[in-house]
Amino acid sequence: MPDLKQRGIAVYDWFERRLGLGAPVIEAAEHEVPSNTSSWWYVFGSAATVILILQVMTGVLLALVYAPTGTNAWNSLQFLDHNVTLGWFLRAMHGWGSDFMVAIVLIHMAQVFIFGAYKFPRELTWIIGVFLLLMTLGMAFTGQVLRFDQDAYWGLGIGASILSRVPLIGGALVDLMLGGPIIAGPTLSRFFALHVFVIPGILLSLVGLHVWMVLRLGINDWPMPGRLVRKSTYVREYHELTEKTGIPFVPDAAWKDAIFAAAVMLAVIACALWFGPFGPTGQPDPTIIQTVPKPDFAFLWIYAVLAYLPPSIETPVMFIAPVLGIGALLLLPLLSGEGEKHWSRRPVAVLMIAVIAVSLGAFTRLGMYTPWSPIMNAWTSDPIPTAYLHDRTPLERAGAIVLQNKQCRNCHSIGGAGGLRGPALDAIASRMTEDQMIRQVLQGGGNMPAYGNALSPSETNALVHFLKTLRGNDLSPAIDASRKMALSSESQTAPTGGH
Amino acid sequence: MIPSEQIPSSDQATPTTEAAANQKSVGHSRRVFLFKLSLLLNGAVGAVLAVPIVGYLLGPAVKKGSKDDSWINLGPLSDFPEGETRLVNYRNPVTTPWDGQTGDIPCWVRRVSGSTFQVFAINCAHLGCPVRWFAQSELFLCPCHGGAYYANGARASGPPERGLFEYDHKIDGGSLMISAGRMPTLANQARVEAPLIQLEVSGSAARLAGVEQPKPRCSSCQT
């Protein structure tokens, strides 16, 4: 046994003599870090790196089978799912790994922000981190395109439509993105090149720089209220702290990273096993228009924002907001590179994180059930509750049929079923008078199209008579106060006018 | 490093090493010059190489000169009943052999009457999702963000800032032809704003058309 150990050491020495990498790597791993950095809050960066490695490995494995051509990409995914042993599992790992990576990168970023770790001397580490976030999102988007299904096809359409709004060069940008006049084979080829060569190349080199700077500058010490960062003293203070409380990163601090990384990997594996791979949804055939395209999880909030922006400011917001947002992230460490790090003395920072997190969460939630989208088959699939037809006149029932046939339910719900784009109609008569309903139906307004052309006068009459019966739990009907006044003033003037 | 190759270290300052240092510095400025020259040469090679690379990359955008649009036959007029709007698929005139299904493009053909047609792109004017025609309510609805258009393609509601994109069309030998080939986007489709007010309509329809909502072109339905 000792003989074997000596053999091993000899082999190591043989390589070390030639490579010379072992000593510096061990030195880097064992370098001293302030003991207060050994925290469960400091594990997200290493976890993101571990998932990146998982993504590279599963990505290479998928590329062994995937056919990056317009004709065959979708088929090759089906082949992976159903014909290749454990192909579905590899796809699931890669897909869930992508979602986890985006999530952990965002958490890592929020943690670094809250802990003031972007301040001197780690400004450039943060700036490179911003680009790493953009690259991660770029990987998520291009990866979604490679899953060349209906969502990918129409997602490309959305991307092209956004680019087409760039002033002057919009058309050229669309051509560059699509690689041809339409979304087709060449489009997929260039997104394949981006996803497999270009972005990973940039991503891996930036990760190298990022980690190098963390080693060179030291891990951010745990913030203390009142311990301010000053460019003149920080480095000395950090070294004093390290000397006083230093512990070797490996193993004294790294065991937490390792355990968290393992937990994240187990979570990815569990999700992959439990939920399986993403899609592919329908084939990328634009002639199949019975589809409800949706982006992947990371982009649902953008999808929601695009639904709510008023048309008049949509284009400016699309291009100015990202520039401002990314610009602010890049400038942040340069503008506030010194001062307080602790969250308890940076209320604006905490508030910003809270507002951004709540906004992203709210828009993502909205993107999950898209209340702004008409439900295309509600008019044929959701019947009118029988309670709403009970004791109604034939005219009112005819109105219910009009409501159904004219696809009103695609946007309006009745009895809890139907679209959410317009208001629910269950108590409409308690809010609108007959005249108001007629006007709204014929002329539209707000978010509602005008139905003047699609309804005959008798259909309108029947529809409004039905709507007048919808008063929720027997609420009192809406009344036109001005008409009442006009009537009462008429009745007052009538006797004096007398015949 | 093999010991025999080792140069005497500098701490043993002897006349011989000084002479060697002199000898080294003699050639130094020449070598620096040659190195700078080599940098210049490589810069020039890089610039020459950049021309084809940039040209290759920008190829799809520069090709503007050769128009991608061409006339496509959508079928005989008898395929399109008057007053109806139908989905028609065509093969894009510019494709590659590996486009597969993506080369088939749908469009909405509306035969208003006789030889009066409107051919709408499938792509919503908002963000390009496929709009669906609902004959009963006479609306095009978009599944993505809820854009709605009237039968004549005019914007009805939702996020689109304009009506549906329309293809140029003509009738040739009893067939409907459209000029298509590119994905329609805001960048390549001229802005066609529907007139807000139809002056020739009368009665209640004129009153309706006067309010802010752009009305479909129709004068007979509001009696």
Interface residues (C-beta under 8 A of the other chain):
Chain A: T69 G70 T71 N72 Y153 W154 G157 I158 A160 S161 I162 L163 S164 R165 V166 G170 G171 A172 L173 V174 D175 L176 L178 G179 G180 P181 I182 I183 A184 G185 P186 T187 Q283 P284 D285 P286 T287 I289 Q290 T291 V292 P293 Y303 L306 A307 L309 P311 S312 E314 W372 S373 P374 M376 W379 N405 K406 Q407 C408 N410 C411 R421 L442 Q443 G444 G445 G446 N447 M448 P449 A450 Y451 G452 N453 A454 P457
Chain B: L57 L58 P60 A61 K63 K64 D68 L87 N89 N92 V94 T95 T96 W98 D99 G100 Q101 T102 G103 D104 I105 P106 I122 N123 H126 L127 G128 C129 P130 V131 R132 F134 Q136 S137 E138 L139 L141 P143 C144 H145 G146 A148 Y150 A151 A156 S157 G158 P159 P160 E161 G181 R182 M183 T185 L186 A187 N188 A205 L208 V211 E212 Q213 K215 P216 C218 C221 Q222 T223
